[in-house]
Amino acid sequence: MCFNDTFFDRVRLLKKYYLSKGYDVTVVSSDFSHRKKQRISSLDGADILIQTPPYYKNLSFRRLYSHHTFSRRAEKLMESLQPDVIHSMVPANSLCKTLSQYKKNHPDTKLYFDINDLWPEALPIRNFEWLPVFTGWKKLRDNNLPAADRVFVECELFLDGLKPDREYTVLHFARSQQPMPIHANLDTNAIDLVYLGSINNIIDISLIRKITEAAVKIKPTRFHIIGEGETKERLILELKATGAEVIDHGILFDPVEKQKVFDQCHYGLNIVKPNVMVGLTMKSLDYMIGGLPMLNSIGGDTEKLVEQYDLGFNVDRNHLEELAENICHEKPEEAVQRRHNMQKVYSEFFSEETFFRTLDEVDA
């Protein structure tokens, strides 16, 4: 069960896992693409698409209404499917309520909640968390997690946010993709940075600009963008104002084409606003697969990995000039080693094999 198509790399891996264990698997999702903000007639890996109201802003009452409608219809669908196991992605938080009700009526059904984002904690709503719309949204999840037979979380940081009263299983994001061959072609006379992914309201555009400004003072700087989003135009304007050259690649799904960009870049940016509760991002896995070191502002799991395995730099907002000096005067042998470190960490922590092994250990 998955409302959001951005979680479908994980869904496809789960489907592959359960099929390997002999289950008949039915993947249920929405017929509205969160990524494209449009209705879809098919989705790779999905078996049933539930008709769901559209929405066009990530933070809106229309989005909440869409979640609630999907969750109610999903509960009704379960009555006809009568599954032995329900493995549901969260968000949508409303799925916790409706599926907990289904579990209450069908106690023999195993229910697994799989938390891939903390909403509203992962949204930039500082100073507004007390509003009933946000406290109620949070309670939809927290009050109903105890009904599940098992709760998975995609990063250790979420354990701090959820404060579980029993054991939750950390099941990291993973990909079935093998690491890409690295053919780094780095310009020693300039610095190339890249931002990959959705450009939305949790991205810290102000910090990205400041990092770029600091780099431009030392070397000519090119900033590559792979992706789209509601704040993309603002990002481009802010970057151009620093004097950096902006290269917009649009959306690249082809791993080979994406790798061509990574091979010419020194660092990939993994930057979100302060106080947004995110421990891992899907873009981090893309950077790891491509062997591209990170400039990271995300705490928790990613911060620890960057520090422990030398995957790049954790960004200190008070020492951006020092950061720029480090990335602009990096030794070639350090750049090569960090690229290999990225792929090694991916294989050890975020591969399909590791994902399946974790599920085997908890006997999901």
N, C-alpha and C positions, 0 to 999 in steps of 0.2 A: 504494500500500500504506500503510495507516494503522491502527494499533491504537486510537488515542485519538480519540474524537469531538470533543474540544475543539479539535483541529487542523483541523476540517473546513471552516472558511472558506478556509484555504489549499488544502486538497484540491480544493475546488470550483473555485477559480481555476486550479489546475494542470490539472484536467480540461478546463476551458474553453479553456485555452491549447493543450493537445495536440490537442484536437478541431479547433481553428482551423488547425493545421498538417497536418491530414489523417490523424491517427492514429485507429485504432480503440482506444478507451480502456475499460478495465475497472478500476473502483475496488474494491479489496478492503479490508474493515474487519472489526471484531469485532461480534458480536451482543450484546456487553455494553457498556452505556453507562457510561463513566467519570464523566460529568457527573451522571447520574441514579442511578448505582449500581444498575442493574436491567437485565434482559435486554430487548432490543428486537427487533422483527420487521422494521423498515425504518429506513433512515437516508438523508436527502436527499443525493443525490450518490453513494451507494454502490451498486454492482452486485451484489456478493457479500458476504455476512456469514458469517464463520467462527465456528462455535460455540466459545465461550471460557468457561472457568471464572469464576465471579463472585468479587468481593472487595468489602470494605466499608470498609476503611481505606486511606488513601493510602500509608501507610508500613507495609507488612506483607509477610510471606512469601507470603500468598495472592495478593497483587498480582504478585509476581515469578513465581510459578507460573503465573498467568494469562498473563503476557507470554511465558514459555517455551512454553506450550502453543500459543498463537496463532502464534508464530514457526515452530514445527515444522510446524504444519498449513499455514501459508502457503507454506513451502518445497515441501511436497507438492503444493499447488495449482498452484504455478508449473510443476511437471513436466507437468501436464495442459494448462495454458494456453499454455506455450511462448512467452512474450513476447519481443519484440525489445528492449524497454526496460522496466526496473523502476525506478520512482521511489518510494522508500520514506521515509516519515517516521521519524524517530528522536527520542525513544524510540518503541517499546520497544528497549532496547539489544540484546536478544537477536536482534532482526531483523538486526543487523549480522553476527552469526555465521552464522545460517542462510542468509541471502541471499548472503553471501560464499562459502559452500560451494556454493550453486547457481551462482554466477558461475564458480567454479573448474571445475565440471562442464559449464558452457555458456559458454565464453569469448567467444562472439560476441554474447551478450546484454549490452547496455549497462546498467550498474548505477549509479544515482544515490542517494546518501544525503542526506537533507534534515533537518538537526538543528534541532529546534524547542525543545528543552530539554536542558540538561546534567544528567543524573542519574548519580550522586547529588549532584553539586555544587550543584544548585538546591534541595536539601532542607536543612532546619535540623538538620544532624547534626554541628555543630562539636564537636571533641574525640573524635569516633567514626569519622572518615574512615579510620582505619587498620584497622578491623575487616575481616576477610576478605570478609564479605558485601558491603561497599561497594567495596573494592578490586577484587573479582572482577566486580562489576556494571559498574564503570568500564572494566575491561579488555575486557569483551564489546564495547564500542563502540570503544575506542581501538586495540585490536589488529587490528580488522577493517576500519577505515576505508580502509587502503591498497588494499583489493581493489576499491574503487569507481572507476568511470571519472571521476566528478565528485562533490565534496562541497559541498553548500550549507549555509550557516548563516544563521539568521534575524537575527543581530545581530553587530556587530563585536566585542563583548565576548567572544563564544564563541571567537574566534581566540586570545585570551589563555589561555583554559582548555584548549584543545585543542593548542596549540603545533604547528600543522601543519608537516610537512616539505615541503609543496608548496602550490600556490595553492588556496585554498578560495574559493567565491563567496558574497558576502554577498547574500542574497535576503530583504529585509525582509518582515515581516508586511505584509499588504495586505488591502484590502477592495474589493469592487466597488461598494459603497454610495457615493453622492454625499453631500457635506456637507449637513447639515440646515439649514433656515432658522433663524436665531437671532432669538428674540423675548425677550430678557433682561428679566426682571421682578424686579430685585434689591431686597431690603429694606435700606435704608440704616441702619435702626435695629437690625439684627440681622445675624448671620453665618450663612449656610447652607452646610454642607459635605455632600459625598456620597461614599460608598464604593460602587463598582460591582464586581460579580463574585463569584467563589467566595471564601468566607470559610473559609480552611483554615489548615494549620499553618505556612505560610511568611509569613502576614500578621503584621506587628508590632503586635499589639493594644496592647501597653504604650506604644509611641510614639504610636499613634493617640489613646490616652487623654490623654497628656501634651499633644499639640497642642490637643486639645479643651479641656482644663483651662485652658491659656493663653488661648484665645479667650474662654472663658466669663468670665474675669476682666475682660474689656474690654467685651464685648457679649453680650446674650442669644444663645445659639447653638442652632441646630437641626441635627441630624445625620441625614441621609437614608441609608437602606440599600437598595440594589437588588441582591438576590442571596440565596443560601442557602449553607450549608456547615456543617461539623462544629463550628466554633468560633463560630458566630453568636450563640448564647445568651451566651457569655462576653463577646463584643464589646458586645452590648446592655447587659449588666449594668455593664461598665466605663464605658460612655458615660453611662449614667444616673447613675452615682456622681459624675460631674463636675458635674451640674446641668444638662446639656444636654437639650433635648427630642429624643427619638429617634423618627423617622418611618420605619417599616418598610414599604417598597413591595413586598416579596416579589420574585419574579422577573418582570422586564418584558422581553419579547422585541420588542414592538411599538415600532419606532423613534420613532413620534410620541409615545407615552406616556412613553418614556424621555426624550425631548427636553423634555417639559413639566416634568420634574423638573430637568433640567440648566438650563433657563431661569431657575429660581428659586434656583439655587445659585451661590455665588461661586467655589468650588473643588471639584475632584474629587481624592480621595486615591489615590495610587499608592505604597503603603507596604509594604515587605517587611522581614523581619528582616535584621540585618547578616550579612555573609559568605555570603548566598545569591546564587549566580551567576546573575543575571537581568539582561539588558540592555534588554529591551523586554517590554511586557505587552499583551495584547489589550485590556485596559481602557483603556490609553493611546490606542488607536485609536478606541475609543468616545468618549472625551473629546474627541479631535481632531475627529471627525465632528460632534459636538454643539457644538463651539466652547467647551468648558469648560476653563479653565486648571487646571493641576495643582499639587498639593503632592506632591513626588516625593522618595523616598529611594533610588531605584534608580540604580546607577552606570552607567558605560559610555555606551552610545548615548543613553539617555533623559536622563541628567544633562547631556550635552553639548548636546542639542537644547534643553532647558529654558533653559540658560544662553545659548546662542548666539542663539536666536530669541525670547527673552522669553515663555516659555510658562507662567510661574508662578514657583514657588520650589522650589529644591532644599533639602531640609530638613537643617539643621545641628542635630544633637541637643543641642548645647551652647548653642544660642541660640534656644530656642523662644519666649521672651517677645518677642524682636525679630521673629520670624516672625509672631506673633500681632498685634503692632502693625502690621506691614506689611499683612496681609490685612484687618484690621478698619478701617484708616484709608486704604484704597486710594482713589485718586482715580477718579471715574466714567470719565474718558477713558482711564485706564490699563486699567480693567476691560474696556472695549469693545475696545481695541486688542489685548489678550491673547486675547480670544475670536477675533478675526480671525486672529491669528498662529497659533493652534491649527489652524484649517482650512486656512491656507496651507501649513503644514508637512505636513499630511496629504496634500494634493493633490500636493505636490512629491515626497514620499518614500514614501508608503504607499498610493497609488492603484493601481487595476488597471492603468492605462497604464504606470506606472513598473515594476510587477511584470513585465508582459509584455516591456517593453523590456530589462530585465535578462536575462531568459531568452533573448531574441533575441541579445543581445550575446555570450553564451557558447555560442550555438547548441545549446541543450539539446534 
